[in-house]
Amino acid sequence: MLQCLSSSSCVRLVQTHRSTWYFLFLVLGYVLYLIFGAVVFSSVELPYEDLLRQELRAVKKQFLQENPCLSEDRLEKFLEKALEASNYGVSVLNNASANWNWDFTSALFFASTVLSTTGYGHTVPLSDGGKAFCIIYSVMGIPFTLLFLTAVVQRIMVFSTHRPVMYIHTQWGLSKSFVAVVHATLLATVAVTCFFFVPAIIFSALEGNWNFLESFYFCFISLSTIGLGDYVPGEGSNQRFRELYKVGITVYLLLGLVVMLVVLETFCELQQLKQLRKMFYLRKQKPQDRLAILEHDQLSFTTTVVATPSYEDKTRHFLGVPVLTSPGGDDPMIQ
């Protein structure tokens, strides 16, 4: 008996707080996914890092042996200065001295990465004034960019998603949810083809030291606004038409970001995903003051219905006709 009561109470508790349990499982799954990613990245990348460290030590040791007049301390100071300048986008190599990081097209590319929160990190402000302006520019520009992208995506969704789905649903008589799923899949396929595969082929041809995988990797990292900065186009020493190339990359990033948002919004509007999201959301509860108003209105309505006399009572009261009743209620004369 006690086991039955405890099991029923547990079931009732789980059903009452179902969204909370789903949310806890979601948090647990996310943490496990983070740990899984850390384990995979560590197991894959750690051997390569160790190999690179060994090669770098061997090259440094060989350089000191071939140049005995140069002490290791002086070499360390030079390398620290060179690496510090490289972190700011300035290279000491001769073939990279012709490219400026802060001409107009490069600054336009930097502004687009700041406002889109991509932030490659290959070029950063050098002066205190530039850093202060970057803060102010970002504080005002990022919300402005979100407003701009929201307005653009909302207008594109009307022509790219809402009208096609509704037209096929009404003309062909297919299920709206089925049409929405097929449409979202086709839209995602077109977007991946036009903004990932085709640009990857172009980048692998224009960037001499990039293969297709590295180019596709750059497209994904950029349009997902991750922006690691390990691959940045237009930074080669022999890049032809570098200014025009930078402007084209800026346009590609902005258009690609809009398309990615349209695809994501299309998938978010699917009925299946809406039901999935509701599993982890809290149920909306009516405010206490609204409940009190509804109860008061219902009570007032009930009182009015009870207190309102019937039409027959009103008529009798107006005509002044007495009501005939019998003690037993069965007088044939009265009936």
C-alpha positions as CSV (number, residue, x, y, z in Angstrom):
1,M,0.0,0.0,0.0
2,L,2.8,2.4,0.9
3,Q,4.7,1.5,-2.2
4,C,1.6,2.2,-4.3
5,L,1.1,5.6,-2.7
6,S,4.7,6.5,-3.0
7,S,4.8,5.5,-6.7
8,S,1.6,7.4,-7.4
9,S,2.9,10.5,-5.6
10,C,6.2,10.3,-7.5
11,V,4.3,10.0,-10.8
12,R,2.1,13.0,-9.8
13,L,5.2,15.0,-8.9
14,V,6.9,14.2,-12.2
15,Q,3.8,15.1,-14.2
16,T,3.3,18.3,-12.3
17,H,6.9,19.5,-12.8
18,R,7.4,17.9,-16.2
19,S,9.0,21.0,-17.9
20,T,11.4,21.4,-15.0
21,W,12.6,17.8,-15.3
22,Y,13.0,18.3,-19.1
23,F,15.0,21.4,-18.4
24,L,17.3,19.6,-16.0
25,F,17.9,16.8,-18.6
26,L,18.6,19.6,-21.1
27,V,21.2,21.2,-18.9
28,L,22.8,17.8,-18.2
29,G,22.9,17.0,-21.9
30,Y,24.5,20.3,-22.7
31,V,27.2,19.8,-20.0
32,L,27.9,16.3,-21.4
33,Y,28.1,17.7,-24.9
34,L,30.7,20.3,-23.7
35,I,32.7,17.5,-22.0
36,F,32.4,15.4,-25.2
37,G,33.8,18.2,-27.3
38,A,36.6,18.9,-24.9
39,V,37.6,15.2,-24.9
40,V,37.6,15.0,-28.7
41,F,39.4,18.3,-29.3
42,S,42.1,17.4,-26.7
43,S,42.7,13.9,-28.1
44,V,42.9,15.1,-31.7
45,E,44.8,18.4,-31.3
46,L,47.2,17.7,-28.4
47,P,49.5,15.4,-30.4
48,Y,49.8,18.0,-33.2
49,E,50.6,20.7,-30.6
50,D,53.3,18.6,-29.1
51,L,54.8,17.9,-32.5
52,L,54.8,21.6,-33.4
53,R,56.5,22.4,-30.1
54,Q,59.2,19.9,-30.8
55,E,59.8,21.2,-34.3
56,L,60.0,24.8,-33.0
57,R,62.5,23.9,-30.3
58,A,64.6,22.1,-32.9
59,V,64.5,25.0,-35.3
60,K,65.5,27.5,-32.6
61,K,68.3,25.2,-31.4
62,Q,69.7,24.9,-34.9
63,F,69.5,28.7,-35.5
64,L,71.5,29.4,-32.3
65,Q,74.1,26.8,-33.3
66,E,74.5,28.4,-36.8
67,N,74.6,31.9,-35.3
68,P,76.9,31.7,-32.2
69,C,77.3,35.4,-32.0
70,L,73.5,35.8,-31.1
71,S,72.7,34.9,-27.6
72,E,69.5,33.2,-26.6
73,D,68.3,36.1,-24.5
74,R,68.5,38.5,-27.4
75,L,66.7,36.1,-29.7
76,E,63.9,35.7,-27.0
77,K,63.4,39.5,-26.8
78,F,63.2,39.8,-30.6
79,L,60.7,37.0,-30.8
80,E,58.6,38.5,-28.1
81,K,58.5,41.8,-29.9
82,A,57.7,40.1,-33.2
83,L,54.9,38.0,-31.7
84,E,53.4,41.0,-29.9
85,A,53.3,43.0,-33.2
86,S,51.8,39.9,-34.9
87,N,49.0,39.9,-32.4
88,Y,48.1,43.4,-33.6
89,G,48.2,42.4,-37.2
90,V,51.7,43.7,-38.0
91,S,54.2,41.3,-39.5
92,V,58.0,41.6,-39.7
93,L,58.2,39.6,-42.8
94,N,59.3,41.4,-46.0
95,N,56.6,40.1,-48.2
96,A,53.9,41.3,-45.7
97,S,55.1,44.9,-45.3
98,A,53.2,46.2,-48.4
99,N,49.8,45.4,-46.9
100,W,48.3,47.9,-44.5
101,N,45.8,46.9,-41.9
102,W,44.0,50.2,-41.6
103,D,43.4,51.4,-45.1
104,F,39.7,52.1,-45.9
105,T,38.8,48.7,-47.2
106,S,40.5,46.9,-44.4
107,A,38.8,49.2,-41.9
108,L,35.5,48.5,-43.5
109,F,36.1,44.8,-43.3
110,F,37.0,45.3,-39.6
111,A,33.9,47.3,-38.9
112,S,31.7,44.6,-40.4
113,T,33.3,41.9,-38.3
114,V,32.8,44.0,-35.2
115,L,29.1,44.8,-35.9
116,S,28.3,41.2,-36.8
117,T,30.2,39.9,-33.7
118,T,32.4,37.7,-35.9
119,G,35.6,39.3,-34.7
120,Y,38.5,37.4,-36.4
121,G,41.1,39.0,-34.1
122,H,43.7,39.3,-36.8
123,T,43.5,43.1,-36.7
124,V,42.8,45.0,-33.5
125,P,43.0,48.7,-32.6
126,L,46.6,49.8,-31.6
127,S,45.9,53.1,-29.9
128,D,43.9,53.9,-26.8
129,G,41.7,56.2,-28.8
130,G,40.9,53.4,-31.2
131,K,40.1,51.0,-28.4
132,A,37.8,53.5,-26.7
133,F,36.1,54.3,-30.0
134,C,35.7,50.5,-30.7
135,I,33.8,50.1,-27.4
136,I,31.5,53.0,-28.1
137,Y,31.0,51.9,-31.7
138,S,30.2,48.4,-30.7
139,V,27.8,49.4,-27.9
140,M,25.7,51.5,-30.3
141,G,26.4,49.4,-33.5
142,I,25.6,45.9,-32.3
143,P,22.0,46.6,-31.2
144,F,21.6,48.7,-34.4
145,T,22.8,45.7,-36.4
146,L,20.4,43.4,-34.6
147,L,17.5,45.7,-35.4
148,F,18.7,46.0,-39.0
149,L,19.0,42.2,-39.5
150,T,15.6,41.6,-37.8
151,A,13.9,44.0,-40.1
152,V,15.6,42.6,-43.2
153,V,14.9,38.9,-42.2
154,Q,11.2,39.7,-41.4
155,R,10.7,41.1,-44.9
156,I,12.5,38.3,-46.6
157,M,10.6,35.7,-44.7
158,V,7.4,36.9,-46.2
159,F,8.6,36.1,-49.8
160,S,10.9,33.2,-49.0
161,T,8.9,31.2,-46.5
162,H,5.3,32.4,-45.7
163,R,3.9,32.9,-49.2
164,P,5.4,29.8,-50.8
165,V,4.3,27.5,-48.0
166,M,0.8,29.0,-48.0
167,Y,0.5,28.9,-51.8
168,I,1.5,25.2,-52.0
169,H,-0.8,24.4,-49.0
170,T,-3.8,26.1,-50.6
171,Q,-3.3,25.1,-54.2
172,W,-2.2,21.5,-53.8
173,G,-4.0,20.7,-50.6
174,L,-1.0,19.3,-48.9
175,S,-0.5,19.4,-45.1
176,K,0.9,22.7,-44.0
177,S,3.4,21.1,-41.6
178,F,4.7,18.7,-44.3
179,V,5.1,21.6,-46.8
180,A,6.9,23.6,-44.2
181,V,9.4,20.8,-43.5
182,V,10.1,20.2,-47.2
183,H,10.4,23.9,-47.9
184,A,12.9,24.4,-45.0
185,T,15.0,21.5,-46.2
186,L,15.1,22.8,-49.7
187,L,15.9,26.3,-48.5
188,A,18.8,25.0,-46.3
189,T,20.2,23.0,-49.2
190,V,20.2,26.1,-51.5
191,A,21.7,28.2,-48.8
192,V,24.5,25.7,-48.1
193,T,25.3,25.3,-51.8
194,C,25.3,29.1,-52.6
195,F,27.0,30.3,-49.5
196,F,29.3,27.4,-48.4
197,F,30.2,25.1,-51.3
198,V,30.5,27.7,-54.1
199,P,32.4,30.3,-52.0
200,A,34.7,27.6,-50.8
201,I,35.6,26.7,-54.4
202,I,36.2,30.4,-55.1
203,F,38.3,30.9,-52.0
204,S,40.4,27.8,-52.7
205,A,41.1,29.3,-56.2
206,L,41.9,32.8,-55.0
207,E,43.8,32.0,-51.9
208,G,46.9,30.1,-53.0
209,N,47.6,28.2,-49.8
210,W,44.0,27.2,-49.0
211,N,42.5,23.9,-50.0
212,F,38.8,23.2,-50.3
213,L,38.4,22.0,-46.7
214,E,40.1,25.1,-45.3
215,S,38.0,27.4,-47.5
216,F,34.8,25.6,-46.4
217,Y,36.0,25.8,-42.8
218,F,36.5,29.6,-43.2
219,C,33.0,30.0,-44.6
220,F,31.4,28.1,-41.8
221,I,33.4,29.8,-39.1
222,S,32.5,33.2,-40.5
223,L,28.8,32.8,-41.2
224,S,28.2,31.2,-37.9
225,T,29.9,34.3,-36.3
226,I,32.5,32.1,-34.5
227,G,35.4,34.0,-36.1
228,L,38.4,32.2,-34.9
229,G,40.7,34.3,-37.1
230,D,43.1,31.5,-38.1
231,Y,42.0,31.9,-41.7
232,V,41.4,35.4,-43.1
233,P,41.2,36.1,-46.8
234,G,43.0,38.9,-48.6
235,E,46.0,38.8,-46.3
236,G,48.5,37.3,-48.8
237,S,51.4,39.4,-50.0
238,N,50.7,38.7,-53.7
239,Q,46.9,39.3,-53.5
240,R,45.7,41.1,-56.6
241,F,43.0,43.8,-56.4
242,R,43.2,43.5,-52.6
243,E,40.9,46.5,-52.0
244,L,38.1,45.2,-54.2
245,Y,38.6,41.7,-52.8
246,K,38.1,43.0,-49.2
247,V,34.9,44.9,-50.2
248,G,33.6,41.7,-51.9
249,I,34.3,39.6,-48.8
250,T,32.5,42.2,-46.6
251,V,29.4,42.0,-48.9
252,Y,29.6,38.2,-48.8
253,L,29.7,38.1,-45.0
254,L,26.7,40.4,-44.6
255,L,24.6,38.6,-47.2
256,G,25.6,35.2,-45.8
257,L,24.6,36.3,-42.3
258,V,21.2,37.4,-43.5
259,V,20.6,34.1,-45.4
260,M,21.7,32.1,-42.3
261,L,19.2,34.0,-40.2
262,V,16.5,33.4,-42.7
263,V,17.2,29.7,-42.7
264,L,17.3,29.5,-38.9
265,E,14.1,31.4,-38.6
266,T,12.4,29.1,-41.1
267,F,13.4,26.1,-39.1
268,C,12.3,27.7,-35.8
269,E,8.8,28.3,-37.2
270,L,8.3,24.5,-37.9
271,Q,5.5,23.1,-35.8
272,Q,7.7,20.1,-34.7
273,L,10.4,22.4,-33.3
274,K,7.9,24.6,-31.6
275,Q,6.5,21.5,-29.8
276,L,10.1,20.5,-28.9
277,R,10.8,24.0,-27.4
278,K,7.7,24.0,-25.4
279,M,8.9,20.9,-23.5
280,F,11.7,23.0,-21.9
281,Y,9.7,26.2,-21.3
282,L,7.9,27.3,-18.2
283,R,4.1,27.4,-18.6
284,K,2.7,30.9,-18.8
285,Q,0.6,31.6,-15.7
286,K,-2.0,34.3,-15.4
287,P,-1.2,37.1,-13.1
288,Q,-3.0,37.2,-9.7
289,D,-4.6,40.5,-10.4
290,R,-6.0,39.2,-13.7
291,L,-7.4,36.1,-12.0
292,A,-9.0,38.3,-9.3
293,I,-10.7,40.4,-12.0
294,L,-11.9,37.4,-13.8
295,E,-13.3,35.9,-10.6
296,H,-15.0,39.2,-9.7
297,D,-16.6,39.4,-13.2
298,Q,-17.8,35.9,-13.0
299,L,-19.3,36.5,-9.5
300,S,-21.0,39.6,-10.7
301,F,-22.4,37.9,-13.7
302,T,-23.7,35.0,-11.6
303,T,-25.3,37.4,-9.1
304,T,-27.0,39.3,-11.9
305,V,-28.4,36.2,-13.4
306,V,-29.8,35.0,-10.1
307,A,-31.2,38.3,-9.1
308,T,-32.9,39.1,-12.4
309,P,-36.6,38.3,-12.3
310,S,-38.2,36.3,-15.1
311,Y,-40.4,37.7,-17.8
312,E,-43.5,36.0,-16.3
313,D,-42.8,37.6,-12.9
314,K,-42.4,41.0,-14.5
315,T,-45.6,40.7,-16.4
316,R,-47.6,39.6,-13.3
317,H,-46.2,42.4,-11.3
318,F,-47.1,44.9,-13.9
319,L,-50.7,43.7,-14.4
320,G,-51.3,43.2,-10.7
321,V,-52.8,39.7,-11.2
322,P,-52.7,37.6,-8.1
323,V,-51.1,34.2,-8.3
324,L,-53.5,31.4,-7.6
325,T,-52.1,28.5,-5.7
326,S,-53.6,25.5,-4.1
327,P,-52.5,23.9,-0.8
328,G,-51.7,20.6,-2.5
329,G,-50.7,22.0,-5.8
330,D,-53.2,19.8,-7.6
331,D,-56.4,21.8,-7.7
332,P,-58.2,20.9,-11.0
333,M,-60.0,24.2,-11.1
334,I,-56.7,26.1,-11.0
335,Q,-55.2,23.8,-13.5
